[in-house]
């Protein structure tokens, strides 16, 4: 778990959610991608919000979610809306 929590935006709670969907390392998160990881988490936690999606993408890019490019944020926002 310490490997996951070393990433930006990944605290203990999100690390546990990732582990619950068999994502144990930063490499697995990167290989899975933020959208697929979010979809998997949402299956076990239907209340997962867009902030979690932004956090996952930021972790993959090794930056805080507030530093995501506007185009990336918009793409993630469209994806999140498509799930509703």
JOQUI-V441966 format. One line per field, one symbol per residue. phi: phi as a letter, one per 20 degrees, with the letter a starting at -180 (. if undefined). psi: psi as a letter, one per 30 degrees, with the letter a starting at -180 (. if undefined). A space follows every 10 residues. Layout:
phi = ???
psi = ???
//
This chain:
phi = .fffffffmd efffffffff dmddcgffff ffnfffffff fffecfegdf gffgffffff elbfffeffg fffffffffg ffef
psi = efeeffkkfj aeeeeeeeef ggjfleeeee eeleeeeeee efefifgklf eeeeeeeeee ghllffgkke eeeeeeeeee eff.
//
